[in-house]
Amino acid sequence: MTVEKGKRVKIDYELGIEGGDTIESSATRGPLEFVVGEGRMLAGLESRMEGMSKGDERKGVIPAAEAFGTEESLPTMDLPRTSFPSGEELKIGKAFEAKDASGNPISFKVVELTGEKVKVRLVHPLAGKDIRFRVKVLEISEPN
C-alpha cells in the first residue's frame, strides 16, 4: 500500500524554515496521523509523500508558494480607518498586530489606502519562507 489521497497515514516528521529553526517535529509532539487530501497537512508535503510505502523516508524543501504561500498570495480585506488607533500614521507597507474574535494573534500589512477604507493583507508568519522537511512513513491504512 502506498501514500495516496484518501489513505490514513501515520508519520514521523520534522518541519523547519530552510536554513533556520525547526517549526515542529514528532520528536516533541509524537507521530502525526492524518487522512491524505483532507487539508490537515501542507499540500506541498502531501504531494511529496505520494507513492511512499511504509518505512520509506524522504527529505527535501517545499518552496514557499507550496507551503504557507507568498505574501502576495495571501488574502486581503477592507477595514474602516476607525478600526485603527486615533492619530496612527497609516502608510502602505506598515505592519500591525491585533487579536481576532477568539483572542488569537493576527498580523496584517496595509496594502492600499482609499478614503475611509484601509485594505490590509493578512500575513502568516511563515509566508514567503521555504520549508525543509523530513518524513518517515510509519503506517498506511484505509480511513476509519
Secondary structure, DSSP 8 states (H G I E B T S, - for coil): -B--TT-EEEEEEEEEETTS-EEEEHHHH--EEEETTSSSS-HHHHHHHTT-BTT-EEEEEE-GGGTT--GGGS-EEEEEGGGS-TT----TT-EEEEE-TTS-EEEEEEEEEETTEEEEEE--TTTT--EEEEEEEEEEE---
